[in-house]
């Protein structure tokens, strides 16, 4: 089982890295967990794009939970200000990157992604407040 978990983690990091390249090409900023912590203190809206099962183990305090597959359907209702600073995260950056690209296509202008293999665990380690 441990080998399978390592494989899944490595696959997520690889997919996250590939999507980060695509997201950069679409004009979305990829940021580190430390940069995200600063944006949190400055009042940016965090959006957790992980699954319902994953958020049961915690999420960034005051963040919105919009699974990446639902972002286009829920954005207009939950993210009214298209210029508001948004920081999207998941487990390793891949799903958040995909959601960020969709938001950019919908006209959101200040979207950032915690990526390059970083996600919720790294945000917690960087000092971003979380709910358990």
The 8 nearest C-alpha neighbors of each residue, nearest first, counted from 0:
[[1, 3, 2, 4, 5, 6, 7, 8],
 [2, 0, 4, 3, 5, 6, 7, 8],
 [3, 1, 5, 0, 4, 6, 7, 8],
 [2, 4, 6, 0, 1, 5, 7, 8],
 [5, 3, 7, 1, 6, 2, 8, 0],
 [6, 4, 8, 2, 3, 7, 9, 1],
 [5, 7, 3, 9, 4, 8, 10, 2],
 [8, 6, 10, 4, 5, 9, 11, 3],
 [7, 9, 5, 11, 10, 6, 4, 12],
 [10, 8, 12, 6, 11, 7, 5, 13],
 [9, 11, 7, 13, 8, 12, 6, 14],
 [12, 10, 8, 14, 13, 9, 15, 7],
 [11, 13, 116, 15, 9, 10, 14, 91],
 [14, 12, 10, 16, 15, 11, 9, 17],
 [13, 15, 17, 11, 16, 12, 93, 18],
 [93, 16, 14, 92, 12, 18, 13, 17],
 [17, 15, 19, 13, 115, 14, 18, 12],
 [18, 16, 14, 20, 19, 15, 13, 21],
 [17, 19, 21, 15, 20, 16, 93, 22],
 [18, 20, 22, 16, 17, 21, 15, 23],
 [19, 21, 23, 18, 17, 22, 24, 16],
 [20, 22, 18, 24, 19, 23, 25, 17],
 [21, 23, 19, 25, 24, 20, 27, 96],
 [24, 22, 26, 20, 25, 27, 21, 19],
 [23, 25, 21, 22, 26, 20, 27, 19],
 [24, 26, 22, 23, 27, 21, 100, 103],
 [27, 25, 23, 24, 28, 22, 103, 100],
 [28, 26, 23, 22, 25, 111, 110, 29],
 [29, 27, 111, 30, 112, 23, 26, 110],
 [28, 30, 112, 114, 113, 111, 27, 23],
 [31, 29, 113, 112, 34, 28, 114, 35],
 [30, 32, 34, 33, 113, 35, 114, 29],
 [31, 33, 35, 122, 34, 125, 121, 36],
 [32, 34, 36, 31, 35, 125, 37, 122],
 [35, 33, 31, 37, 36, 32, 30, 38],
 [34, 36, 32, 38, 33, 37, 39, 31],
 [37, 35, 39, 33, 127, 34, 38, 32],
 [38, 36, 40, 34, 39, 35, 41, 33],
 [37, 39, 41, 35, 40, 36, 43, 42],
 [40, 38, 36, 42, 41, 43, 37, 35],
 [39, 41, 37, 38, 42, 36, 43, 127],
 [42, 40, 38, 39, 43, 37, 36, 84],
 [43, 41, 39, 40, 38, 44, 84, 37],
 [44, 42, 84, 39, 38, 85, 41, 45],
 [43, 45, 85, 86, 84, 42, 62, 46],
 [46, 44, 62, 86, 85, 87, 43, 63],
 [45, 47, 87, 63, 62, 64, 86, 48],
 [48, 46, 64, 88, 49, 89, 87, 63],
 [47, 49, 66, 67, 65, 89, 95, 88],
 [50, 48, 89, 66, 47, 53, 54, 67],
 [49, 51, 53, 52, 66, 54, 48, 67],
 [50, 52, 54, 53, 49, 55, 66, 64],
 [53, 51, 50, 55, 54, 56, 49, 57],
 [52, 54, 50, 55, 51, 56, 49, 57],
 [53, 55, 57, 56, 51, 52, 58, 50],
 [54, 56, 53, 57, 52, 51, 58, 131],
 [57, 55, 54, 53, 131, 58, 52, 130],
 [58, 56, 131, 54, 130, 55, 129, 59],
 [57, 59, 129, 130, 54, 60, 131, 47],
 [60, 58, 129, 62, 128, 130, 61, 127],
 [59, 61, 129, 130, 62, 128, 58, 127],
 [62, 60, 59, 63, 45, 44, 129, 58],
 [63, 61, 45, 46, 59, 60, 44, 64],
 [64, 62, 46, 47, 65, 45, 61, 44],
 [63, 65, 47, 46, 48, 66, 62, 49],
 [64, 66, 48, 70, 47, 67, 69, 63],
 [67, 65, 48, 49, 69, 68, 50, 64],
 [68, 66, 48, 98, 70, 69, 94, 65],
 [67, 69, 66, 70, 98, 71, 65, 48],
 [70, 68, 66, 72, 67, 71, 73, 65],
 [69, 71, 73, 67, 72, 74, 68, 65],
 [72, 70, 74, 73, 69, 101, 102, 68],
 [71, 73, 69, 70, 74, 75, 76, 68],
 [74, 72, 70, 76, 71, 75, 77, 69],
 [73, 75, 78, 77, 76, 71, 70, 72],
 [76, 74, 79, 78, 73, 77, 72, 71],
 [75, 77, 74, 73, 78, 79, 72, 80],
 [76, 78, 74, 75, 79, 73, 63, 65],
 [79, 77, 74, 75, 80, 76, 81, 73],
 [78, 80, 75, 77, 81, 76, 74, 83],
 [81, 79, 83, 82, 78, 107, 75, 84],
 [80, 82, 107, 83, 79, 108, 106, 78],
 [83, 81, 108, 80, 109, 107, 84, 85],
 [82, 84, 80, 81, 85, 109, 43, 44],
 [85, 83, 109, 43, 44, 110, 82, 86],
 [86, 84, 110, 44, 43, 45, 111, 83],
 [87, 85, 45, 111, 112, 46, 110, 44],
 [88, 86, 46, 112, 95, 45, 47, 111],
 [87, 89, 95, 113, 47, 118, 112, 48],
 [88, 90, 49, 118, 48, 95, 92, 91],
 [89, 91, 118, 119, 92, 117, 88, 49],
 [90, 92, 116, 118, 117, 15, 12, 89],
 [93, 91, 114, 15, 95, 89, 96, 116],
 [15, 94, 92, 96, 95, 18, 91, 14],
 [93, 95, 97, 96, 67, 92, 89, 98],
 [96, 94, 88, 98, 92, 87, 97, 93],
 [97, 95, 99, 93, 94, 98, 92, 22],
 [96, 98, 94, 100, 95, 99, 93, 101],
 [99, 97, 95, 101, 67, 96, 100, 70],
 [100, 98, 102, 96, 101, 97, 95, 103],
 [99, 101, 103, 97, 98, 102, 22, 96],
 [100, 102, 104, 98, 99, 103, 105, 97],
 [103, 101, 105, 99, 104, 100, 107, 98],
 [102, 104, 107, 100, 106, 105, 101, 99],
 [103, 105, 101, 102, 106, 100, 107, 99],
 [106, 104, 102, 103, 107, 101, 71, 100],
 [105, 107, 103, 104, 108, 102, 81, 82],
 [108, 106, 81, 103, 102, 105, 82, 109],
 [107, 109, 82, 110, 106, 81, 103, 83],
 [110, 108, 84, 82, 107, 85, 83, 111],
 [111, 109, 85, 108, 27, 86, 84, 99],
 [110, 112, 86, 28, 29, 27, 85, 87],
 [113, 111, 87, 29, 86, 114, 30, 88],
 [114, 112, 30, 88, 31, 29, 92, 118],
 [113, 115, 92, 117, 116, 112, 29, 91],
 [114, 116, 16, 117, 15, 92, 19, 91],
 [115, 117, 91, 12, 114, 15, 92, 16],
 [118, 116, 91, 114, 115, 121, 92, 113],
 [117, 119, 90, 91, 89, 121, 120, 88],
 [118, 120, 122, 90, 121, 89, 123, 88],
 [121, 119, 123, 122, 118, 124, 90, 117],
 [120, 122, 124, 123, 118, 119, 117, 125],
 [123, 121, 32, 125, 119, 124, 120, 127],
 [122, 124, 120, 127, 121, 126, 125, 119],
 [125, 123, 121, 122, 126, 120, 127, 32],
 [126, 124, 122, 123, 33, 127, 32, 121],
 [127, 125, 123, 124, 128, 122, 36, 33],
 [126, 128, 36, 123, 122, 125, 129, 59],
 [129, 127, 60, 59, 126, 123, 130, 122],
 [130, 128, 59, 60, 58, 131, 127, 57],
 [131, 129, 57, 60, 58, 59, 128, 61],
 [130, 57, 56, 129, 58, 55, 59, 54]]
